[in-house]
Amino acid sequence: MVESVLASDVLVEFGGSCPDFYQRFGLQNKEAVISNWDLKNDELESKANAPPPKSFRLPSEVMKFSVYMIEKYGEDYKAMAKDPKNYYQDTPAVIRRKINRFKNTPCQWNGYLRTKGLIEGEPKPDEYHIDINEITN
C-alpha cells in the first residue's frame, strides 16, 4: 500500500496518465506495485522467522580435554575423573556433560570424527581440524 500511495502522489504532482506512469517504471498496473510489495514483505517475514544459524563453539581447552579423555578412556567416566589431567577435579557427571556438549557441537565433533577417519568427503568450511597426536601426548 505504501508504494502505491507514493506512486499516485508522484503521478498527481508531475501529471500524466496512470498507464503511462506504471509502464515507465516497468509495471503493468497498480496491482503490480502492490504485489511486488507483498512479495518483498513475505520474503522479509520468512527471513525473520527462520531460526538463526548455530554458531556455538566450545573453548579449545574444553575441546582438547574432551578429545583426550575420549581417546584414553572411551566411555569410562569414573576413570576420567581420576586422570591427572582432570585439573579441575570434575566429577564423572560433569565430565559426561562436557563430552556430550562436545559431541553436540557439530563443527568440532565432525572435525574429530573426520580426523579419526569415520567421516568421508570434504570438510565443511566451519569444521575444525583436530590434531589427535598433539592432544594425546
N, C-alpha and C positions, 0 to 999 in steps of 0.2 A: 504494500500500500504506500509506503514512504516514497519509493522510486516513482510510482505512478503520479503521486501528488507533485513531486518535483518536476516531472516531465510536463505535466499540464501547466505548472507555473511558468516554466520556460517557454512553452508554446504560446501562452497568453501574452507574455512580455514581449517576445520577438515577433509575434504574428506568424500566421501560417496555418495551414490546414493539418488536421490530425494525421491523415495518411502520409503526407509528405514528411512530417516530423518523425514519425516512427520508422519510416523507410530510410531516412537519413542516418539513423543510428543502427540500422541492420535488424530492425524488429518488424514483425508483421503488423502488430496492433497493440493496443493497451494490455490485452491479456498476456501477451508475450513478456511484457515488463513484469507483471505480477508473477507469472510462473517462474521467471528467472530468479526473482527474489525468493520465492518459495524453495527452489532448488538449493540456493545458497544457504538459506535458513536451515533446511533439513540436513545439509552437509555439516554445518557448524554444530547442530544439535547432536548428530551421530558422533562427531569427534569429542564433544564434551561428555557424552555418556559412555564413551569407551574407557575401559579400565586403563590406568597408567601402566607403562611397561615396568616390569620388576627389575630394579637396578640394585638390589641389596647385595652387598659383598661382605664377607667376613674379613676381619683383620688378618693379615698374613700370619701373625703369631698363632691365632686360633686354628687357622687352616693347616699350618705346619704341625701343630700339636695333634690335630685330628689324623693327619696322614701318618705321622709317626706311630701313634697308638694303633691305628688300624693295621699298619704293616707289621708291627711287632706282636700284637695280641689278638688280632681279628675281632671277635665279639666278646672277649673276656674282660668285662668292665671292672671286675674286682682286682684282677691282676694289673690293669691300667692304673687303678687308684694307688697301687703300691710302687709304681715305677718311679725311679729317681728323677725323671724329667717332669713329673707331675709337681711343678714348683709351687702351685697354689694349693696343694693338698686337696684337690677336688674329690668329692665322693663319687662312687660308681654312678649314681644317678645324674650328677652334674656332668660327668664325662659323657654319659649316654646322650644327654641333651645337646652338648656341644657337637658331638659327632652327628647326631640327627640333624642339627641345624646346618652342618657342613654338607650332609647328603641332600638337604633341601635347597641348597644354593646351586642352581643348575650350572652356571658358568664355571664354578670352581669344581664341583663334583664331576662334571663331564670332562674337565681337563684332567682330573685324576684318573678317571676310567680310561681316557684315551692314552695316557701315559702307560697304564698297565696293559694296554693292547686289547681292552674289552669293547672299545667302540671303534668302528672302521670309518673311513671317509675323512674329508677335510674338516679341520676345526673351524668353529664359528669365530667371527671377529672378536666377540667379547669373552671368549673362552680363555681361561688361564692355562699357562704351561707350567706344570709342576715337575720339578726335578726330584724324584724319589731318593736317588742316591745321596743328594746333598742333605736331605731332611733326615734320613735314617742313620747317617754317620755322625 
